Amino acid sequence: MIDWTKKEWNKSTITDVHGNVFFYRDLYEGKHAEIFSRAKNLIEQGEIIDNITEGSVKAKNVQTPYIMANVSRLIPEIPAMLVSRSIGQINSSLNTKAEQLAAMGKETADLIDGPEGNEANNTVYDLQQELIEQIVKNSNLTFEHWTNIVQQQLDGGLVGVPWMDDDGIRIDFKQRDVYFPHDDGKGVDLVYEREFNSDRYLHVYRERVERGNLLTTNRLYKLKEGSGQLTELDESTTKELLGLDVLDRVFEGRSRPFVEYWANEKTFMNPLGRSCLKNQEGKQDEINWTLTRNAITFERNGKPRIAVSKEIFTALQEAALQRYGPGGESRIDHRDLEVVTFDEEGKAMEIIQIDVTKIGDLTWVKDLMKLMLMETSTSEKAVDFYLGEGSKQAAQSGIAKFYDLFVSITKAEQIQKEYVYFLQNLFENCLWLANQDNSSVLIERPEIQTRAMVPISRQELLEENAKAYTDGVQSLETTIKAIHPHAADDWIQEEIERIKAEGEIDDNPYPDDGGDEQL
C-alpha cells in the first residue's frame, strides 16, 4: 500500500511507474521539433523554421520548414480503426423475468432515463437490457471505442472505472498515468490533480481487497507549491471539497477491485504494458531529418541561376549605373536581358538549375517506414494510400483485402479480443454497483457483438449472409442483424415477422377459402 504523505508529487513520480508516457504522446501528436535534439539544434541555428513553436523570426539563413512524415501516428491508429468499426451492439445475456420487474425498486428504475409521469415512455420492460443500454449512453461508449484503443496502444495501457452517482451509472476511461497499483497486488490507487479555491490538491481514490471484501476510500492531500510535498486533509474538509457524504465504503463478498486495467503487450518485464511506439523514436527522427535535409538542399540550390558572358555582364552594370546612379551597378534589371548579343562562340546566356530529382534519398525514407511497420506488426498495404500507391490499385474483394492486411488484422483480432473482455468486466462491475441498491439487478457479463473489420461491398455482404442462412449455418435473426448492424431490436423482430409472412404467401399462392370448389 502506498503512503502518499511520504511521497513527493511530481513528474518523476509518474515516470517511475509508467515510464516516459509523455514522450510517446508528444511523438504521436507530432511535436517532434520539441523532442528531437537534431531538430531543436537546427531551429536554434536558424537553419530551419518551426512557426508553431518558435515563430518565423527564428530562421536566420533560410526559410526551410521542419518536415515531418509522422508514421508514429499511423501505428496506433490503424488497429484502432479496424477494431473500433468491428464493435457492435451490447446485449444482455439474460432474459428479464416478471418476478425481476416486480422486485425492481425506485432507485433502480431511476437509473434508466425516462420522463416522469409518462407511463408509456417511463415503463421498464426489460430491466437488464435497458440498464445496459443506459450505461452505454451515459458512458458515450459508441464514440469512445476508437479513442480508447488509440490511447491504450499509445500509452501501453488504459484504465476503466465503473461509477455510479447523481449523474447515473457509467464507465469512465482514464489515461494510465493516474493508475498506481499496490505492490502486493491487492489494490490500486487512482490519483488526480485537482484545484479548489486556487489551491492544488491530490485526490487519491483507493480500492483494496481486505479479508475477502473490497474497501473503497477517498483521500485528499494538499500540494505544497514548489516542493510537491503532500499533507493529508481531515475527513470533514475532504467531504466538503469533494462533495461526498461518505468517504469509505465496503463491498462484502467482492474479492477484486472494480477498477480495470488493460495492458498492451504485457510481459514480466513490463507488467503494466508498453507503448506500441517504444523504440521507434530513432527511426522517426531519421525520417524527419532526411526529409528536412533534402528541403534545405533544395532551398539553397534548387532556384535557377543565369550565367552570362563577361561582356554582357559589363553592359548590364553600365545600364544599372545609368538608371540608378553611383553605387547602383549591382542592381541588375531583368528587363535588360530581353535582348542580348552573341559572343564569338554563339553563346549569350545559360540558365543553370540543379536536378531536383537527384536530391535526397526517398528510398531510405521508405525503408525506414517499412522497418517501423514491420516491427509494430502493421501491414504495408494499410498505409499504401499514404505512400501514394493506394489509388493505383483496382477494386478488390473482401478476401483479397483480408490477405493484403493479414498482419494488421491478426494484430487487431488480438486487440479486439482483449478489448471485448475489458468491456465485459467493466459492465459486470457496473451491474455489481447497481445490485448494491437493488438486488433485482442481476450481475452478468453482457454479449458484445463483433462485425467484420475489413469493409466489403453491399453486394458481398448480402451474398455472404444469404448463403449462410440458406445453408442452415446461420439463423434468420443473425442474418438480418449482420445486414442491418445499426437497426434496433424491435425493428429486427418486425422484419423477421414480415419475412415469415411473405414466405407463407409464397409457399401457398392459392390458399383454400374454406368452401367447396364449384365446377
N, C-alpha and C positions, 0 to 999 in steps of 0.2 A: 504494500500500500504506500502511496506517495504522501509525504508530509510537505505540503506546499509552503508552510511557514519557514522551512529550512532551505527553500529554493529561491533563486532569483529568476524573475520572468524576463526573458529577452529572446532574441532570435536564435541564439545558440541552444536554448532550452528545447526549441522545436527541432533544430537540425540534428541534435544529438540523438533524437528518437527516430526522426523521419528522413534524415539525410537532407540533401540540398534541393528540396522540392521547389523552392522559389526560383532556383536557376533554371529548372526544366520548364517552369511556367513561362519564364521570360523567353526561353528558347522557342517554345510553341507560339507565343504571341508575336514573335518576330522582332524582339528588342535586341537584335544581335549587335548593333552598334554600341550597346551598353555593356555587353558581357564578354565580347571577344576583344582581346588585347590588341591584336593587329589592326582591327577597325578603329579602336579608340586612339591608337598612335597616329594613324593616317589622318584622322579628323583633327587631332591636336597639331599636326604638322601642316595642316592646310592642304593636304593632297586630295582629300575627298570632302564632300559636304553631306551633312545629315540634318536637313531642315527641321526635322521633328524634335531632335534632342538638343542641337546646338544653334540652329539658325544659320542663315546663309552667310552671315558675316564671318564665320569661322574659316571659310575657304580663302587661301591666300594665293595659291598658284593657279589652280584650275577650278572649274565648276562641275566636277565629276561627282555624281551621287554615289552613295554606298549601295551597291547592287546585291540583292538577296534573291535566292531561289529557295524558299522555305519548305524543304522536304520534310522537316520536322513537324510541320502542321498536318501533312497528309498521313503520316504513320499512325497517329491515334484516330484520325477522322474516318479512314477507310473502314476499319472494323466497326466503328460506331455507326456508320451509315448502313452497313449490312445488317447488323444486329437490331438496331432501332426499328427498321422497317419490317422486321420479322416478328416483333412482339404484337400479338393480337389482343383479343378481349380476355378479361379476367373474370372467371365464373366460379360460383360456389360449387364445391364437390358434394354438397348435401342438399337434400330437399327439405324445405321448411314444412313442419307438420302443424296441424291445428293446435295441438297442445302447446307448441312453442310460441305461437302467436298469442294464445290466451294468457300465457305466463309473462308476456312482454310488459315491462314496466314503462312508465312515462319517461324515465331517464334514458332508456334505450331508444324509445320512439323519437325523442328529441335529437338523437344523434343523426337522424335521417331528415333532410330538408323537406319542408312542405308547408304550404300556407295554413296558418292557424284558422280553425273553424270551417275549413273547406274539406268536407269528408271525402269527396271524390278524388282530390289530389293529395290528401294527407293521410290516407289509409295505407298501412303496410300490408302487402300481400305475400311477399317473400322476404322474410327478415334477413336471412343470410346473404342473399344476392343483393338486396338493396343496401345493406350495410357495406358490403364490399365495393359496390358502385359509388357509395358516398365517400369511402376512403380514397378511391381513385380521383374523384372530383376535388376533394379537399386538398389532396397532395399535388393536384395539377399534373398527374402522372403521365398523361398522354404526351405532354410537351417536355418531359424530363428524361426520357429514355436516352436520347442522343447525348444530352449534356452529361448524364451520369456515366455513360460508357467512356466518353472522351476524358472526363476528369479522372476516372479510375485508371485508364491507360496512361494518362499523363503523369499523375501523382504516384501511381503504383498502388493505390488503394482508395476506397470510398467508404464513408460512414453512413449508415441508415439508422434513424432514430424514430421509433413509434412514439406518438404523443397524443394526449387527449386533454383538452382544456376547454375554455369557453368558445374557442374558435373551431371546435369539433375534433373528431378523431382523424388522424392523418399520419403520413410518413414524411419526415424531414430528412433531406440528404445534405451531408456536410463534407467539406474537404478533410483530408486525412490529418492535417496538422492540428486539429482540435482533439485528436484521439490519443490518449495516453493509457495503455494497458498496464495492469498491475503485474509485478514480476512473478507472482505465484499463479497467474492465470485465472484468478477467481473474481476479477472485477476490472472495471475500466473507469477512467475519468474523462469527461468531456470538458474542455477548458475554453472559455470565451472571454475576450476582452470586451468590457462594457464601460459606458460612460454615464454617470449620474451627476447632475449639477456641476458640470465641467471637471469632475474628478474621475480618474481612471480606476477601474476595478477589474478583478479577475473572478469570473463566475465559474465555479467548479461543480459540475453535476456528476455525481458518483453512483455507480451501480456495482454492488458487491454481494457475492453469494456467501452467506454465513449460516452454518448449521442447517443446510438444506432449504433455506429461504433466501429470497432476494431482497436486499435492503437498498433503497434509493435515498440519496441525500443531496441537498443543495447548500453550498457554502459560498460566501462572498469574501474576497480579500481586497484590501485597498493597496493600490500600487504606489510606491514611493517614487516620485519623479526623479529621473536621472540615475537611480540605482537598480530599479527593478525588484526591490525587496517587498515582501508581502506581509500584510498584517490582517489577521482574521477579524471580521466584524462579529458583534454579538448577534444573538438569534433575532431579537426584535428589530434591529436595524436591517438585518438581511431580509426579513419578511417584508418590511416596509419598502425597501428599494426594489426587490424582485416582484412585489405584488403577489406574494404567495401566502396562503393561510397555514399551510403545513409544509415544513421543510423535509421531513423524513417520512418514509412510508415503507411498510413491509408487505411483500407478496409471498404468502405462505405456499409452499409446495413448488415454488419456482426455483430451479437449480441452475439457471443460466441467465445472463443479462438480456434485457430487451434490445440493447444497442447491438447492431450487427455491423461487422467489418468485412469488406470484400477486398482481398488482396490480389494483386496482379503478379503472376509468375512467382508465386510464393515458394521459397526454398528454406532449408535450415539456416543458410547464411543470411537470407532476407525474409524473416518470418512475417513481416508486415508488407511484403511485396516490393517491387522495384518498378521504376518508370520505364515505359517502353522506349524512351529516348536515351536511356543510360548508355554511355559510351558512344553516342552518335554525334556529340558536340564537335569533336575534332574534324570529322568529315564535313559537317555542316559549315564549319569555319573555313575549310579549304575550298568548298564550293563557292562561298561568298567572296573569298579572297581572289580566286581565279577570275570570276566574273568582273569584280571591281578592277583588278589589274588590267584586264582587257579593255575596260571602259577608259581607264587612264591613258593607256597606249593609244587608243583611237582618238581621244580628246586632244592629245598632243600631236599626233601625226596624221590624223585622218582628214584634216582640212586640206583642200587643194592649194598648191602654190604655183606661181607663174615665174618661169625663168626667161629672161630676155638677154639680148646681146649687150655688150658694154656700150656700144654706140647709142642704142635705143634708150638705155638707162640714163645716159648723159643727157640725151634730148628731153627725157621726162623730167629730170631735175631742173633743166633750164626753163621748161614750161611752168613748173611749180614755182620757180623763183619769180618769174614774171607775174604769175597770178597772185601769189601770196606775199611777195616781197622778201627782204632779207630774213634768213632763218627758215624759210618755208620750203627748202629744197627737198626735205624728206616727206612732204605731204603729196605723195604721188596720186594723181587723179585718174581713175579708171577710164574716164572719157578720152584721155589722151592715147589710150591703147586701141581705140577703134580703128585707126588707120596707122599702119607701121610699114617701114621699108624692109626689104630683104637684105641679108648680108651676102657676101661673096658665095657662100655655100647654099644659098636659097633658104636660110632659116631666119625667122623673125622672133618667135617666142615659142615656149613649150610649157604645157601645163603638167606639173608633177603632183601625183597623188598616190598615197600608199594603197596597196591592195588590201582592203579590209578583210577579205576572206582568208588572209594569211595570219591575221591577228588572233592570238589566244589559242586555247585548246579545249573546245567544247566537248571533244571526245573524252577527255579526262574528267570533265564535269559529269558527263553521263555515266561514266564508270563509277564515280563516287556515289551517284544517286542509286545506281543498281546495287552497289555494295550495301548502302543503308537499307534498301528494300529487302535484300536477301537476309541480312542479319536480324531484321524485325518481322520476318515471315509475311512480307507484303508482296503480292503478285505485281510484276511489272506491268501487266495488262491493265491493272486497276488505275495506273497513272499514265497510260499511253496518251490520254487526252491532253495531259499537261505537257507532254513531250512533243505534241504536235502530230501524233500518229493516229489518234482515235478517229479523226474524220476520214482517214483513208480507207478504213475497213468497211466492208459491206455488212449488210444486216445479218445478224447471227441468231440461231435458235437458242433456246434456253439451255440445251445440253452443251452447245459449243461455248456459250458464255461460262457455264459451270467449269469446264476444263481449263479455260483461259484464266479463270480466277480461283483455281483449285487451292493454291497455297493460302490466299486470303480467306477463302470460305472455310477451310479447315481450321484456321485460327479463330475465325468468327464463330464457328459452331461451338468451340470450347468456351468462348466468352459468353455465348448465348446460354449454354447450359448452366454456367456459374451464375449468371445474372438472374435467370429464372428461379434458381434455388435461393438466391439472395432475396428476391422479391417475395417469394413464398414464405420465407422465415419472417419477414417484416409484417406481412399481412396476418400471419399467425399471432405475432406479438401484439398487433393492434387489437385483434379479437380477444386476446387474453386480457388486455386492459378493459375492454368493453364488458367482458364477462365478470369483472370485479364488481360492477354496479348492478348487473342483472344476469342471473345465471341462465336466462333463456337464450342468450347469445352463445352459440356453440363455437368452440375453438377448433379451427380447421386450417388446412393448407389448401388454398384455392387452386383451381386449374388455370394455368396460363397458356392460352393458345399461341401457337407459333405458325408463321407463314413462311413462304419461300424467301430467301434472302436476295436472290437474283431476279429482277423483274423479267417477266416474259410477256409476249403479246396476248391480247384478249382472246384471240383465236386459239392459241396454245393452251391457255388456261381452261377454256371451255372444253376443248377436246380431251385434255388430260383428266379432268374431273368427270366428264360424261362417260369416258371409258372405264374409269374406276368404279363408277356406280353401276353401269351395265354388266361389268364383270363380277359384281357382287362382293367387292372388297371394300366398299365404302357406302355408308348409309346416305339416304336422301338428304337428311338434315346436314350432315357433314359436307355434302356436295354443294348445297346452297350456301352454307357459311363460307366455303372456300371461294365460291364465285362472287359472293357479296360480303366481303370481310368486314365492312363497316355497318352492315344492317343490324337493326335492333332485333332482339329475340322474338318480340311479338310479331314483327313483320315476317321473320323467317317461318314462324309457325303458321301464319296466314298463307304464306307462299306454298308451304307443304300441302295445306288443305286444298289450295287451288289446283296444284299439280295432280293431286289424287283425284279430285273431282273431274278434271279434264280427262284423266286416264280412264275413269269409269265410263265416260261418254264414248271415248274412242273404242273401248272394248266391246260396247254394246250399242252400235249406232241405230238399231231398230228396237227400242225397248218395248216390252209387252204392255199394252194399255189395259190389260186385265179383262178384256172381253173376248168373245169367240170371233174368230176370223170369218167374215162373210164372203162367200164365193159368189 
